[in-house]
Amino acid sequence: MGQKDKAISPFIKEIEELEPHEHICQIYSTPEEWNAAVTTFLVTGLRQGEKCFYIVDTHTADQVRALLHGQGIDVTAVEASGQLVISHESESYTLDGFFDPNRMIAHVITKTEETAAEGYHTIRSASEMGWVLRGQPGSNRLIEYEAKLNRDVFPQYPITGLCQYEWQKYDLPFLLDVICTHPIIMVGTTVYENPYYVPAAEFLNRKHSFADLQHWMDALVKLKESEEKEKQLRQELDHSRRLASIGELAAGVAHEINNPLTGIIGFSERLMRKNTDEKINQDLGKINSEARRMAKVVENLLTFARRREPKKQYADMNDVLQETLALRTYELKTSNIEVVTNLATDLPKIIVDFPQIQEVFLNIILNAEQAMTEAHGGGKLIIKTQQIKDYVKVSFTDDGPGIPDEHLDKLFDPFFTTRWEKGGTGLGLSACHSIVTEHGGKIYAKSKPGNGATFVIEFPLAAEKGKKV
């Protein structure tokens, strides 16, 4: 398949987390699964300011409108503004009574370019695919079309595309091809990276063998559940052991280290005040600076040893972010870094230790700032908040050099750093991990070398399930 590493490690994501350039098929079996997917997919796009298209076939436009209205969407307003367009498949797929994959590809590209001219940066499009069952001329070329989308459309254009198939209505060989032509698959309402996806070039130039569809779907679910559970438990155990060892070390030696460091810092400052020789003062300044850096290392070590309980209260993550950004406004501007915030409105407050979470956010912002400045003298930092089911998600995406694959699993390890020569201690992200974990949350990073990095933090809602306070 060309991506052997992915063939054994699909991931689960939420419908709300689907991103531009992703091509998804939903294989559903109940009206409830269709309702949930359509509602979440479109509501997420509308609330994020995306242009949304929905092509009906099995259902009616009014059914879709009713679902959106039930979620608080002013359907009349979004249709009048042009943000939401609901049409019948005969206006696109089978225009003039037949289907032509190349014509449809051109239609999608034209609509995308028109949407960009309207000022929209991203598009969300969902289609009901039941029309293919009516046997209209050209409908036997649908799978060719699905494969060509992966080659000609999704890599180049910021579209999130969802194709919906009610699986009881199709024969198994056809559904097998549907799975092979979608990099992401939604089984019911659960989203997976598809290990059975075949890249377009390979798919369009080979014959396909039939395998049992149910076996493939069961394999997706069971493989993911077992691997994810094992990986998470192993990581948590390893990290806990490392932190425990560091805590013991810090508690045992911090006092012995801090006493001489305090003397070095104090006496070096005293000598600098009394001395008039510039060369000697430069050396004393270096001694003072390095001693203070060591003191900071000891201070960070002690955060592991103390393991104090956070002083928690209700807080709005948007407020924490804005106050944190205010601390770096000048530095980010002078470093030629553009900050783009996409903060969800009506975000539920969660219970956190405000200063501790501010420390986490500041650490991630500083790391992104350093990475982008060193890579190309500036860049763009995108900060996003959103509620997904029972947690609040905060993400930081930079356009720096990215993180090598071999470093991703070590980022939160104590003392791991690639910046020793530039003053890095390897404790910042490890401290972040400790703080987030103590809040019952998760922190992780995603990156492709050369394409920036994204740090994600997920905080659980309070017991009231996100009740506004």
C-alpha positions in Angstrom: 0.0 0.0 0.0 3.0 2.3 0.2 2.4 3.2 3.8 3.2 0.0 5.7 3.7 1.8 9.1 0.1 3.0 8.9 -1.2 -0.5 8.0 -0.9 -1.6 11.6 -1.8 1.5 13.5 -5.1 3.2 12.6 -6.3 5.9 14.9 -9.7 7.0 16.2 -10.7 10.7 15.9 -13.9 12.5 16.5 -16.2 13.8 13.7 -15.5 17.3 15.0 -11.8 16.8 14.4 -12.0 16.0 10.7 -9.8 18.4 8.8 -9.4 19.9 5.3 -7.8 17.6 2.6 -9.5 14.6 4.3 -11.7 12.2 2.2 -14.0 10.2 4.4 -16.7 7.5 3.7 -19.4 6.8 6.2 -20.7 3.3 6.1 -23.8 3.3 8.3 -26.7 1.0 9.0 -29.3 2.9 11.0 -31.1 6.3 10.7 -29.6 7.3 14.0 -26.0 6.9 12.6 -26.9 9.0 9.6 -28.5 11.7 11.7 -25.5 11.9 14.1 -22.9 12.1 11.4 -24.8 14.7 9.2 -25.6 16.9 12.2 -22.1 16.9 13.7 -20.3 17.2 10.4 -22.3 20.2 9.2 -22.8 22.0 12.5 -19.0 21.8 13.1 -18.3 23.3 9.7 -20.9 26.1 10.1 -19.7 27.1 13.5 -16.1 27.2 12.2 -17.1 29.6 9.4 -16.6 27.0 6.6 -18.7 26.9 3.4 -20.9 23.8 3.6 -22.4 21.8 0.8 -24.9 18.9 1.3 -26.1 16.8 -1.7 -29.3 14.9 -0.9 -30.6 11.7 -2.5 -32.2 9.2 -0.1 -33.3 12.0 2.2 -34.8 15.4 1.5 -33.4 18.9 1.9 -36.0 19.7 4.6 -34.9 16.7 6.6 -31.4 18.1 6.7 -32.7 21.5 7.5 -34.7 20.1 10.4 -31.6 18.4 11.9 -29.6 21.6 11.7 -32.4 23.6 13.2 -32.6 21.2 16.1 -29.0 22.0 16.9 -29.6 25.7 17.1 -28.5 26.6 13.6 -30.4 29.5 11.9 -30.9 27.6 8.7 -32.6 30.4 6.8 -29.8 32.8 7.6 -26.9 30.5 6.6 -28.7 29.5 3.4 -29.4 33.1 2.6 -25.8 34.1 3.2 -24.6 31.3 0.9 -22.6 29.6 3.7 -24.9 26.5 3.4 -25.9 25.0 0.1 -28.3 22.0 -0.1 -28.9 20.5 -3.5 -30.1 17.3 -5.1 -27.7 14.9 -6.7 -29.3 15.4 -10.1 -27.8 19.0 -10.1 -24.3 17.6 -10.0 -23.6 13.8 -10.1 -26.2 12.9 -12.7 -26.6 16.2 -14.4 -28.3 15.7 -17.8 -29.2 12.2 -16.8 -25.7 10.6 -16.7 -22.6 10.4 -14.5 -19.1 11.4 -15.8 -16.3 11.3 -13.2 -14.2 13.8 -15.1 -17.0 16.2 -15.4 -17.8 15.9 -11.7 -14.1 16.4 -10.8 -14.2 19.6 -12.8 -17.4 20.6 -11.1 -15.9 20.2 -7.7 -12.8 22.2 -8.6 -14.9 25.0 -10.0 -17.1 25.2 -6.9 -14.0 25.2 -4.8 -12.5 28.1 -6.7 -15.8 30.0 -6.6 -16.0 29.4 -2.8 -12.4 30.8 -2.3 -13.4 33.9 -4.3 -16.2 34.4 -1.8 -13.7 34.6 1.0 -14.0 31.1 2.5 -10.8 29.4 3.3 -12.2 25.8 3.8 -15.0 23.8 2.4 -17.1 21.0 4.0 -19.0 18.8 1.6 -21.2 15.7 2.3 -23.0 13.6 -0.3 -25.6 10.8 -0.2 -24.4 8.2 -2.6 -27.6 6.1 -3.1 -28.1 7.5 -6.6 -25.5 5.0 -7.9 -28.0 2.2 -7.2 -30.4 3.4 -9.9 -28.1 2.3 -12.7 -28.0 5.6 -14.6 -25.5 5.8 -17.4 -21.9 6.2 -16.1 -22.8 5.2 -12.5 -20.5 2.2 -12.9 -17.6 4.7 -12.9 -18.3 6.0 -9.4 -15.3 4.1 -7.8 -13.0 5.6 -10.5 -14.3 9.0 -9.4 -13.7 8.3 -5.7 -10.1 7.3 -6.6 -9.5 10.4 -8.8 -10.6 12.7 -6.0 -7.7 11.4 -3.9 -5.3 12.3 -6.8 -6.8 15.5 -8.3 -8.8 17.2 -5.6 -8.1 16.5 -1.9 -4.3 17.0 -2.0 -4.6 20.4 -3.7 -7.8 21.9 -2.2 -8.9 22.6 1.4 -12.0 20.4 1.3 -13.3 18.0 4.0 -15.4 15.5 2.0 -17.8 12.9 3.4 -19.5 10.3 1.1 -22.3 8.4 2.8 -23.2 4.7 2.0 -26.0 2.8 3.7 -24.2 -0.5 3.7 -27.2 -2.9 3.5 -28.1 -1.6 0.1 -24.8 -2.3 -1.7 -23.1 -5.6 -2.6 -19.9 -6.4 -0.8 -17.4 -6.1 -3.7 -18.7 -2.6 -4.3 -18.3 -1.6 -0.6 -14.8 -3.1 -0.6 -13.8 -0.7 -3.4 -15.4 2.1 -1.5 -13.2 1.3 1.5 -10.1 1.1 -0.7 -10.7 4.6 -2.1 -11.2 6.5 1.2 -8.2 7.3 3.4 -10.5 7.7 6.4 -13.5 5.5 7.2 -16.4 6.2 9.5 -18.0 3.0 10.7 -21.3 4.1 12.1 -20.1 7.3 13.8 -16.6 6.2 14.8 -13.8 7.6 12.6 -10.7 5.6 11.8 -7.6 6.1 9.6 -8.2 3.3 7.1 -5.3 0.8 6.9 -6.8 -0.7 3.8 -6.8 2.5 1.8 -5.1 2.1 -1.6 -3.4 5.3 -3.1 -5.1 6.6 -6.3 -2.2 5.7 -8.6 -2.1 2.1 -7.4 -5.8 1.7 -7.3 -6.4 3.0 -10.8 -3.8 0.6 -12.2 -4.6 -2.7 -10.7 -7.4 -5.3 -10.3 -8.9 -5.8 -6.9 -9.4 -9.1 -5.1 -12.5 -9.6 -2.9 -12.2 -10.1 0.9 -14.8 -10.4 3.5 -16.1 -6.9 4.3 -17.2 -7.7 7.8 -13.9 -9.2 8.6 -12.2 -5.9 7.6 -14.5 -3.8 9.6 -14.1 -6.0 12.7 -10.3 -5.9 12.2 -10.3 -2.1 12.2 -12.1 -1.9 15.5 -10.4 -4.7 17.4 -6.9 -3.7 16.2 -7.3 -0.2 17.2 -8.9 -0.9 20.6 -6.2 -3.3 21.7 -3.2 -1.3 20.3 -4.4 2.0 21.7 -5.1 0.6 25.2 -1.7 -1.2 25.4 0.2 1.8 24.1 -1.5 4.2 26.5 -0.9 2.0 29.6 2.7 1.4 28.6 3.4 5.2 28.1 1.7 6.1 31.4 3.7 3.5 33.3 7.0 4.4 31.8 6.4 8.1 32.4 5.3 7.6 36.0 8.5 5.6 36.7 10.7 8.3 35.2 9.0 11.1 37.2 9.2 9.1 40.4 12.9 8.6 39.9 13.5 12.3 39.2 11.4 13.2 42.3 13.5 11.1 44.5 16.7 12.6 43.0 15.4 16.2 43.3 14.3 15.8 46.9 17.7 14.3 47.8 20.1 16.7 46.2 18.2 20.0 45.7 19.2 21.4 49.1 22.8 20.5 48.6 22.9 22.1 45.2 20.9 25.3 46.0 23.1 26.4 48.9 26.3 26.7 46.8 24.3 28.1 43.9 22.9 30.9 46.1 26.4 31.7 47.2 27.7 31.8 43.6 24.9 34.0 42.4 25.2 36.4 45.4 29.0 36.7 45.4 29.2 37.1 41.6 26.7 40.0 41.7 28.6 41.6 44.6 31.9 41.3 42.7 30.4 42.8 39.5 29.2 45.8 41.5 32.6 46.4 43.0 34.8 45.5 40.0 35.6 48.0 37.2 37.4 45.7 34.8 35.0 45.1 31.9 36.6 41.8 30.9 36.4 40.4 34.4 32.8 41.6 34.7 31.9 39.7 31.5 33.3 36.5 33.0 31.5 37.2 36.3 28.3 37.8 34.3 28.7 34.5 32.6 29.2 32.7 35.9 26.1 34.5 37.3 24.0 33.6 34.2 25.0 29.9 34.3 24.4 29.7 38.0 20.9 31.1 37.6 20.3 28.5 34.8 21.3 25.8 37.2 19.0 27.2 39.8 16.1 27.1 37.3 16.9 23.4 36.6 16.7 22.6 40.3 13.5 24.6 40.6 12.0 22.5 37.8 13.2 19.3 39.3 11.5 20.2 42.6 8.1 20.5 40.8 8.4 16.8 40.3 9.4 16.1 43.8 6.7 18.2 45.5 3.7 17.0 43.3 1.5 19.6 45.0 -2.3 19.4 44.4 -3.4 22.1 41.9 -5.5 24.9 43.4 -8.4 24.5 41.0 -11.3 26.8 40.1 -13.6 27.3 37.1 -11.8 29.0 34.2 -12.4 29.8 30.6 -9.6 28.4 28.4 -10.1 31.3 26.0 -9.3 33.7 28.9 -6.2 31.7 29.9 -5.0 31.7 26.3 -5.6 35.4 25.8 -3.8 36.4 29.1 -0.9 34.1 28.2 -0.6 35.6 24.7 -0.6 39.1 26.2 2.6 38.2 28.0 4.3 37.5 24.6 2.6 40.0 22.3 5.7 42.2 21.9 8.2 39.3 21.5 6.0 37.5 19.0 5.6 40.6 16.9 9.3 41.4 16.9 10.0 37.8 15.9 7.8 38.2 12.8 5.3 35.6 14.1 1.7 36.0 13.1 -0.7 34.6 15.7 -4.1 33.4 14.5 -6.7 32.5 17.1 -9.8 30.4 16.4 -11.4 30.4 19.8 -14.8 28.6 20.1 -17.6 30.8 21.4 -19.8 29.4 24.1 -16.9 27.2 25.4 -17.8 25.6 28.7 -15.6 26.6 31.7 -13.6 23.8 33.2 -11.9 23.4 36.6 -8.2 24.1 36.5 -5.3 25.7 38.3 -5.1 28.9 36.2 -1.4 29.7 36.8 -0.4 26.1 36.1 -2.3 25.9 32.8 -0.9 29.3 31.9 2.5 27.9 32.5 1.7 25.0 30.1 0.4 27.3 27.4 3.4 29.7 27.7 5.9 26.8 27.4 4.3 25.6 24.2 4.1 29.1 22.7 7.8 29.7 23.6 8.8 26.4 22.0 6.9 27.2 18.8 8.3 30.7 18.7 11.9 29.4 19.0 11.3 26.7 16.4 9.9 29.1 13.8 12.4 31.9 14.4 15.4 29.5 14.2 13.9 27.8 11.0 13.0 30.8 8.9 13.0 34.0 11.0 9.2 34.0 11.7 6.1 32.2 10.9 2.5 31.6 11.8 1.1 30.1 15.0 -2.6 29.0 14.9 -4.3 28.5 18.3 -7.7 26.8 18.4 -10.1 25.8 21.1 -13.2 23.7 20.8 -15.5 21.4 22.8 -15.6 17.8 21.6 -18.1 15.6 23.5 -16.9 15.6 27.2 -13.7 17.5 26.9 -12.2 20.9 25.8 -9.5 20.7 23.2 -6.7 23.3 22.8 -4.3 23.0 19.9 -1.2 25.0 18.9 -0.1 24.6 15.3 3.1 26.2 14.0 4.7 26.2 10.6 8.2 25.6 11.8 10.6 22.7 10.8 8.5 20.0 12.5 9.6 17.3 14.8 11.5 14.2 13.6 9.6 11.0 13.9 12.2 9.5 16.3 11.7 12.4 18.7 7.9 12.4 19.0 7.8 9.6 21.6 10.5 11.3 23.7 9.2 14.9 23.8 7.7 14.6 27.3 10.6 12.6 28.7 12.5 14.4 31.5 15.8 15.9 30.3 15.1 15.2 26.6 16.0 18.2 24.5 17.6 19.1 21.2 18.6 22.5 22.5 21.2 21.8 25.2 23.7 24.2 23.5 21.0 26.9 23.5 20.0 26.6 27.1 17.4 23.9 26.9 16.9 21.8 30.1 14.6 19.1 28.8 12.2 19.7 31.6 9.6 22.2 30.2 7.4 19.7 28.3 7.8 17.1 31.0 6.5 19.6 33.5 3.7 20.3 31.1 2.8 16.6 31.0 2.8 16.4 34.8 0.5 19.4 35.1 -2.0 18.3 32.4 -2.0 14.7 33.8 -2.8 16.1 37.3 -5.8 17.8 35.8 -7.0 14.5 34.3 -6.1 15.6 30.8 -3.9 14.5 27.9 -1.2 16.3 26.0 0.4 15.0 22.8 2.1 16.2 19.7 1.6 15.6 15.9 4.1 16.5 13.3 5.5 15.7 9.9 9.1 16.9 9.4 9.2 20.0 7.3 5.5 20.7 7.8 5.4 22.2 11.3 4.0 20.7 14.5 0.8 20.6 16.5 0.6 20.3 20.2 -2.8 19.2 21.5 -4.1 19.4 25.1 -7.4 17.9 26.1 -9.1 18.8 29.4 -12.1 16.9 30.8 -15.3 18.8 31.5 -16.4 19.1 35.1 -18.8 16.7 36.6 -21.7 18.9 35.5 -20.8 17.9 31.9 -19.7 21.3 30.8 -22.4 23.3 32.6 -21.8 27.0 32.1 -20.9 29.0 35.2 
